[in-house]
Amino acid sequence: MTYVVAVRAMCEFTARRGDLDLRFTPAPTSLEGMAGHMTVAGRRAGGYETEITLTGTHRNLTVRGRADGYDPVANRLEEVKTHRGDLERMPANHRTLHWAQALAYGHLLCRARELAGLTVALVYFDIGSQKETLLTQTHTARELEIFFVEQCERFLDWAVQEEAHRAARNAALSALQFPHAQFRSGQRELAVSVYRAARDGKPLMAQAPTGIGKTLATIFPLLKACASEQIDRVLFLTAKTPGRALALDAIETLRQSAAPVPLRTLELVARDKACEHPDKACNGESCPLARGFYDRLHAARSAALAGPRLDRAAVREAALAHDVCPYYLAQELARWADVVVGDYNYYYDSSAMLYALTQINQWRVGVLVDEAHNLLDRARRMYTASLDQAALRLACKTAPATLRKPLERLQREWNAVKRAQTASYQVYADVPGKLLSAAQNLIGAVTDQLAEAPLSIDEASLRFFFDAMHFVALAEQFGEHSIFDIALTADRHASRNQSNCTLCVRNVIPAPFLAPRYAAARTTVMFSGTLSPHHFYRDTLGLPPETQWLDVEGPFRAEQLQVHVAGNVSTRWRDRERSLVPIVELIARQYTTQPGNYLGFLSSFEYLKQVVALMRERHPGLPVWAQEPGMDEAARDAFLARFRSTQQGVGFAVLGGAFSEGVDLVGQQLIGAFIATLGLPQMNEVNEEMRRTMDARFGNGYEYMYLYPGLQKVVQAAGRVIRTEHDEGVVHLIDDRYRRPEVRRLLPRWWQVQ
């Protein structure tokens, strides 16, 4: 069996040495890198070849890649690397890696062209000065072959092990049976559709109710698709920590259901949660777990992969046993895992690691997007950037003198726009050209400064500069999918120049940013209990026209859930005061009639406080507890623990918050919910501008901006009540607008609303 590897991937495995060093060095962007390669090629004589595809084999290892350039007159192969600033500051282990890649390409070229020898060159091109630095070595074909074979031999043991693992994994997955005696209602239909999506290489949107086992029904068929070599690996992406835990548990259930399956399952956690030394910087001079990281990586990686479940605890144990950083060990293990479980941002963010690995290694991935209704808001945040003028003023005070002029230029252009603005909030057709030019100029100056003196900028200023880089990157991609707005904060004691001002490139429709992610995957499966109407999510998330749609009938019966509409109450802002007594009395009546545990959902913390206060005043004997703003994990656990105790009462929470989805309270733990809102986003200047953007693009801005997102939250919250086929309960929808046909159409079909 032949194992295929890219030159870059092989050399990163065999030739990296020394420390992990993540001190910020301003690397060129991908566009600057491509421009630099083109500049270098343009300076060469006629006959110069670029992007030469090369392939070679050693034993059962196939190595492939594209060499940057070859000058047939000089018989010189060139590996071009773009950089900024003083080349002497480049760590030696980076240079070693670059030479390894160049020499490997040198051998492949000698073999392909039957050359007796070759000059191999590293061409370092400074993006700022446009200066080339040429480093050369001359080798015979035999010398290059010896080097290439050495690298292949170092990698081959690993490749053989990986092929053996892949073969054993696929054999075990071929024999894998569903772990339960029978599928739940709707579960088989979902599993079959997911497998077909992988087989046919098409995306799938699946709406399936809570309680049928969506996590298991999506992971199982993709593992079977791995066995039939439709895909190479599975990426399970979640919005919240509980989703990761469910996925890991489902995979463990599958792995242990019969003969244990040799399945490597990696959990990716945030850097701040995995860091062992948060007071230290990520470099060998500061952190002991970064010092000599690559020297100890091989042993740590081998130890970690000896066990199948690479959750946070297992990765940490392997990392600390070998004195390497747990977070960056996990990043390395992502290359070798069969299933990776992590947050949305690992694949959908602008600098997403899993997306980059998929492209570089040409993986065929199956991407599972859990609770996919959350992706819209998350993706909007990923592709939104704002700059605060107060942070700019602070940077002006603390930044090095070399940055004073570009900072002052940005300040002038910012103030010019601010003086011309006629309202406290204003939307612009695009980012003003002079303002953007000043920001771009500042970024260039900052990157040059950091290239010369990496530690010369304090942390607060550096944070502003990073925000500015993100802002500029999105401003350069500005289009109809986003809006640019400026908000002024009024201060009657300050001059207009000194008042605060925020610039924002605000994403409204993330579709153009997400579409390449779907194209890179073999299949993407978006699944949730609430994906209706599906055209809303398809449009805003940018799923292609061939995306399949599945609406799974759930196992629940209308008799299990009483749904009542309090049509004589308005929860609109203007009617809040009048609504308090009817809401409190409805809850009290229901509790008196049927004591038990209930959840009450309000639209804001202020509204919640008013209802709770009146409840305690009018019905002091009815136990109540309430969500507080900014609750930590322990406080959230304590809130939920009240439902699992023998006590009874009403817990109050904010709709769309931590307790309106992802909460599993079965049986008598929760027998009802009161939802005193339609969940519509607040009508303000920003949301109205987003509505207009949606209207221009899709023709139904109100529904896309307000109605659909609001009702999605309502259905999610109501879904906390019926979790199994044996649960029974009641939901009160408190607002007269629930009587409207356009609202009723968005409620689950199996509900019988009274």
ChimeraX attribute file (.defattr): number of C-alpha atoms within 10 A of each C-alpha:
attribute: neighborCount
match mode: 1-to-1
recipient: residues
	/A:1	9
	/A:2	13
	/A:3	15
	/A:4	17
	/A:5	18
	/A:6	17
	/A:7	26
	/A:8	22
	/A:9	17
	/A:10	22
	/A:11	24
	/A:12	16
	/A:13	19
	/A:14	18
	/A:15	18
	/A:16	20
	/A:17	19
	/A:18	18
	/A:19	22
	/A:20	23
	/A:21	19
	/A:22	11
	/A:23	13
	/A:24	13
	/A:25	20
	/A:26	19
	/A:27	15
	/A:28	19
	/A:29	13
	/A:30	10
	/A:31	9
	/A:32	14
	/A:33	19
	/A:34	12
	/A:35	15
	/A:36	23
	/A:37	20
	/A:38	12
	/A:39	14
	/A:40	19
	/A:41	19
	/A:42	11
	/A:43	9
	/A:44	13
	/A:45	11
	/A:46	11
	/A:47	10
	/A:48	16
	/A:49	16
	/A:50	17
	/A:51	11
	/A:52	14
	/A:53	13
	/A:54	18
	/A:55	18
	/A:56	19
	/A:57	16
	/A:58	13
	/A:59	11
	/A:60	14
	/A:61	19
	/A:62	16
	/A:63	23
	/A:64	21
	/A:65	20
	/A:66	16
	/A:67	24
	/A:68	21
	/A:69	21
	/A:70	25
	/A:71	18
	/A:72	14
	/A:73	10
	/A:74	10
	/A:75	13
	/A:76	20
	/A:77	27
	/A:78	24
	/A:79	24
	/A:80	24
	/A:81	18
	/A:82	23
	/A:83	23
	/A:84	23
	/A:85	22
	/A:86	12
	/A:87	14
	/A:88	7
	/A:89	12
	/A:90	14
	/A:91	12
	/A:92	12
	/A:93	16
	/A:94	13
	/A:95	12
	/A:96	14
	/A:97	18
	/A:98	20
	/A:99	21
	/A:100	22
	/A:101	22
	/A:102	23
	/A:103	26
	/A:104	27
	/A:105	31
	/A:106	32
	/A:107	29
	/A:108	26
	/A:109	24
	/A:110	19
	/A:111	18
	/A:112	12
	/A:113	9
	/A:114	11
	/A:115	14
	/A:116	11
	/A:117	19
	/A:118	22
	/A:119	18
	/A:120	25
	/A:121	23
	/A:122	22
	/A:123	21
	/A:124	21
	/A:125	24
	/A:126	20
	/A:127	21
	/A:128	15
	/A:129	10
	/A:130	14
	/A:131	12
	/A:132	17
	/A:133	14
	/A:134	13
	/A:135	12
	/A:136	15
	/A:137	12
	/A:138	13
	/A:139	17
	/A:140	16
	/A:141	20
	/A:142	14
	/A:143	14
	/A:144	24
	/A:145	19
	/A:146	13
	/A:147	17
	/A:148	24
	/A:149	18
	/A:150	13
	/A:151	19
	/A:152	26
	/A:153	16
	/A:154	15
	/A:155	19
	/A:156	19
	/A:157	11
	/A:158	15
	/A:159	20
	/A:160	16
	/A:161	12
	/A:162	14
	/A:163	15
	/A:164	13
	/A:165	15
	/A:166	18
	/A:167	15
	/A:168	16
	/A:169	20
	/A:170	22
	/A:171	15
	/A:172	20
	/A:173	23
	/A:174	15
	/A:175	13
	/A:176	20
	/A:177	14
	/A:178	17
	/A:179	16
	/A:180	10
	/A:181	7
	/A:182	9
	/A:183	15
	/A:184	16
	/A:185	17
	/A:186	20
	/A:187	24
	/A:188	18
	/A:189	17
	/A:190	24
	/A:191	21
	/A:192	15
	/A:193	21
	/A:194	32
	/A:195	23
	/A:196	17
	/A:197	24
	/A:198	28
	/A:199	17
	/A:200	12
	/A:201	18
	/A:202	21
	/A:203	27
	/A:204	24
	/A:205	25
	/A:206	26
	/A:207	26
	/A:208	23
	/A:209	25
	/A:210	21
	/A:211	20
	/A:212	24
	/A:213	17
	/A:214	23
	/A:215	23
	/A:216	21
	/A:217	24
	/A:218	27
	/A:219	25
	/A:220	23
	/A:221	22
	/A:222	31
	/A:223	28
	/A:224	21
	/A:225	25
	/A:226	24
	/A:227	22
	/A:228	15
	/A:229	14
	/A:230	21
	/A:231	22
	/A:232	21
	/A:233	22
	/A:234	23
	/A:235	27
	/A:236	26
	/A:237	25
	/A:238	25
	/A:239	19
	/A:240	16
	/A:241	12
	/A:242	11
	/A:243	20
	/A:244	23
	/A:245	15
	/A:246	14
	/A:247	25
	/A:248	22
	/A:249	14
	/A:250	18
	/A:251	22
	/A:252	17
	/A:253	16
	/A:254	24
	/A:255	21
	/A:256	12
	/A:257	15
	/A:258	14
	/A:259	11
	/A:260	16
	/A:261	20
	/A:262	22
	/A:263	26
	/A:264	24
	/A:265	26
	/A:266	27
	/A:267	25
	/A:268	22
	/A:269	21
	/A:270	11
	/A:271	12
	/A:272	10
	/A:273	10
	/A:274	19
	/A:275	18
	/A:276	16
	/A:277	14
	/A:278	12
	/A:279	9
	/A:280	12
	/A:281	14
	/A:282	23
	/A:283	18
	/A:284	18
	/A:285	13
	/A:286	14
	/A:287	20
	/A:288	17
	/A:289	24
	/A:290	22
	/A:291	21
	/A:292	18
	/A:293	25
	/A:294	21
	/A:295	15
	/A:296	18
	/A:297	23
	/A:298	15
	/A:299	14
	/A:300	25
	/A:301	19
	/A:302	13
	/A:303	16
	/A:304	22
	/A:305	20
	/A:306	12
	/A:307	15
	/A:308	19
	/A:309	23
	/A:310	27
	/A:311	20
	/A:312	17
	/A:313	13
	/A:314	17
	/A:315	29
	/A:316	21
	/A:317	16
	/A:318	24
	/A:319	25
	/A:320	14
	/A:321	12
	/A:322	18
	/A:323	18
	/A:324	25
	/A:325	27
	/A:326	26
	/A:327	21
	/A:328	21
	/A:329	20
	/A:330	24
	/A:331	15
	/A:332	14
	/A:333	23
	/A:334	21
	/A:335	14
	/A:336	16
	/A:337	23
	/A:338	22
	/A:339	27
	/A:340	28
	/A:341	26
	/A:342	24
	/A:343	23
	/A:344	23
	/A:345	20
	/A:346	22
	/A:347	22
	/A:348	24
	/A:349	19
	/A:350	18
	/A:351	12
	/A:352	14
	/A:353	15
	/A:354	21
	/A:355	22
	/A:356	16
	/A:357	14
	/A:358	18
	/A:359	13
	/A:360	12
	/A:361	14
	/A:362	13
	/A:363	16
	/A:364	21
	/A:365	25
	/A:366	32
	/A:367	26
	/A:368	25
	/A:369	23
	/A:370	26
	/A:371	23
	/A:372	24
	/A:373	23
	/A:374	18
	/A:375	22
	/A:376	18
	/A:377	14
	/A:378	16
	/A:379	23
	/A:380	19
	/A:381	15
	/A:382	18
	/A:383	22
	/A:384	20
	/A:385	22
	/A:386	18
	/A:387	19
	/A:388	16
	/A:389	20
	/A:390	15
	/A:391	17
	/A:392	19
	/A:393	16
	/A:394	13
	/A:395	23
	/A:396	19
	/A:397	12
	/A:398	15
	/A:399	18
	/A:400	15
	/A:401	10
	/A:402	12
	/A:403	19
	/A:404	16
	/A:405	13
	/A:406	20
	/A:407	24
	/A:408	16
	/A:409	18
	/A:410	21
	/A:411	19
	/A:412	16
	/A:413	19
	/A:414	22
	/A:415	19
	/A:416	14
	/A:417	13
	/A:418	22
	/A:419	11
	/A:420	8
	/A:421	15
	/A:422	8
	/A:423	11
	/A:424	12
	/A:425	15
	/A:426	15
	/A:427	17
	/A:428	10
	/A:429	11
	/A:430	16
	/A:431	21
	/A:432	14
	/A:433	10
	/A:434	16
	/A:435	19
	/A:436	19
	/A:437	16
	/A:438	20
	/A:439	24
	/A:440	20
	/A:441	15
	/A:442	23
	/A:443	21
	/A:444	15
	/A:445	19
	/A:446	24
	/A:447	21
	/A:448	22
	/A:449	21
	/A:450	19
	/A:451	21
	/A:452	17
	/A:453	14
	/A:454	15
	/A:455	12
	/A:456	12
	/A:457	19
	/A:458	12
	/A:459	12
	/A:460	14
	/A:461	20
	/A:462	17
	/A:463	14
	/A:464	19
	/A:465	22
	/A:466	13
	/A:467	17
	/A:468	21
	/A:469	19
	/A:470	18
	/A:471	23
	/A:472	21
	/A:473	16
	/A:474	20
	/A:475	22
	/A:476	11
	/A:477	12
	/A:478	18
	/A:479	14
	/A:480	16
	/A:481	19
	/A:482	23
	/A:483	24
	/A:484	22
	/A:485	20
	/A:486	21
	/A:487	19
	/A:488	18
	/A:489	12
	/A:490	13
	/A:491	11
	/A:492	8
	/A:493	8
	/A:494	10
	/A:495	10
	/A:496	16
	/A:497	14
	/A:498	13
	/A:499	17
	/A:500	19
	/A:501	22
	/A:502	18
	/A:503	19
	/A:504	22
	/A:505	24
	/A:506	24
	/A:507	25
	/A:508	25
	/A:509	25
	/A:510	24
	/A:511	21
	/A:512	15
	/A:513	20
	/A:514	19
	/A:515	15
	/A:516	14
	/A:517	21
	/A:518	20
	/A:519	15
	/A:520	18
	/A:521	23
	/A:522	21
	/A:523	29
	/A:524	26
	/A:525	25
	/A:526	26
	/A:527	25
	/A:528	22
	/A:529	24
	/A:530	27
	/A:531	23
	/A:532	21
	/A:533	14
	/A:534	15
	/A:535	12
	/A:536	18
	/A:537	21
	/A:538	18
	/A:539	17
	/A:540	21
	/A:541	22
	/A:542	19
	/A:543	25
	/A:544	16
	/A:545	10
	/A:546	9
	/A:547	16
	/A:548	16
	/A:549	16
	/A:550	17
	/A:551	19
	/A:552	18
	/A:553	16
	/A:554	20
	/A:555	17
	/A:556	22
	/A:557	13
	/A:558	13
	/A:559	12
	/A:560	17
	/A:561	22
	/A:562	16
	/A:563	19
	/A:564	16
	/A:565	18
	/A:566	19
	/A:567	14
	/A:568	11
	/A:569	20
	/A:570	21
	/A:571	22
	/A:572	16
	/A:573	10
	/A:574	9
	/A:575	11
	/A:576	14
	/A:577	13
	/A:578	12
	/A:579	20
	/A:580	22
	/A:581	14
	/A:582	15
	/A:583	23
	/A:584	18
	/A:585	15
	/A:586	15
	/A:587	20
	/A:588	18
	/A:589	11
	/A:590	16
	/A:591	18
	/A:592	11
	/A:593	9
	/A:594	11
	/A:595	15
	/A:596	19
	/A:597	25
	/A:598	27
	/A:599	27
	/A:600	26
	/A:601	28
	/A:602	23
	/A:603	22
	/A:604	16
	/A:605	17
	/A:606	10
	/A:607	18
	/A:608	21
	/A:609	17
	/A:610	13
	/A:611	21
	/A:612	19
	/A:613	15
	/A:614	16
	/A:615	22
	/A:616	14
	/A:617	10
	/A:618	13
	/A:619	14
	/A:620	11
	/A:621	10
	/A:622	16
	/A:623	14
	/A:624	21
	/A:625	14
	/A:626	17
	/A:627	20
	/A:628	16
	/A:629	11
	/A:630	8
	/A:631	12
	/A:632	9
	/A:633	9
	/A:634	8
	/A:635	13
	/A:636	15
	/A:637	11
	/A:638	10
	/A:639	20
	/A:640	17
	/A:641	11
	/A:642	18
	/A:643	22
	/A:644	15
	/A:645	10
	/A:646	10
	/A:647	11
	/A:648	20
	/A:649	19
	/A:650	26
	/A:651	22
	/A:652	25
	/A:653	26
	/A:654	25
	/A:655	25
	/A:656	20
	/A:657	15
	/A:658	14
	/A:659	22
	/A:660	21
	/A:661	18
	/A:662	17
	/A:663	15
	/A:664	18
	/A:665	18
	/A:666	18
	/A:667	16
	/A:668	18
	/A:669	21
	/A:670	26
	/A:671	23
	/A:672	27
	/A:673	26
	/A:674	24
	/A:675	25
	/A:676	26
	/A:677	25
	/A:678	27
	/A:679	24
	/A:680	17
	/A:681	13
	/A:682	12
	/A:683	11
	/A:684	9
	/A:685	12
	/A:686	17
	/A:687	16
	/A:688	16
	/A:689	18
	/A:690	23
	/A:691	22
	/A:692	17
	/A:693	21
	/A:694	22
	/A:695	16
	/A:696	12
	/A:697	15
	/A:698	13
	/A:699	13
	/A:700	15
	/A:701	19
	/A:702	16
	/A:703	16
	/A:704	21
	/A:705	24
	/A:706	19
	/A:707	18
	/A:708	20
	/A:709	22
	/A:710	19
	/A:711	21
	/A:712	22
	/A:713	22
	/A:714	25
	/A:715	20
	/A:716	21
	/A:717	26
	/A:718	23
	/A:719	23
	/A:720	23
	/A:721	28
	/A:722	26
	/A:723	20
	/A:724	17
	/A:725	16
	/A:726	12
	/A:727	16
	/A:728	22
	/A:729	18
	/A:730	20
	/A:731	25
	/A:732	22
	/A:733	25
	/A:734	26
	/A:735	21
	/A:736	17
	/A:737	21
	/A:738	20
	/A:739	15
	/A:740	10
	/A:741	9
	/A:742	12
	/A:743	14
	/A:744	14
	/A:745	12
	/A:746	17
	/A:747	18
	/A:748	15
	/A:749	12
	/A:750	14
	/A:751	15
	/A:752	14
	/A:753	19
	/A:754	10
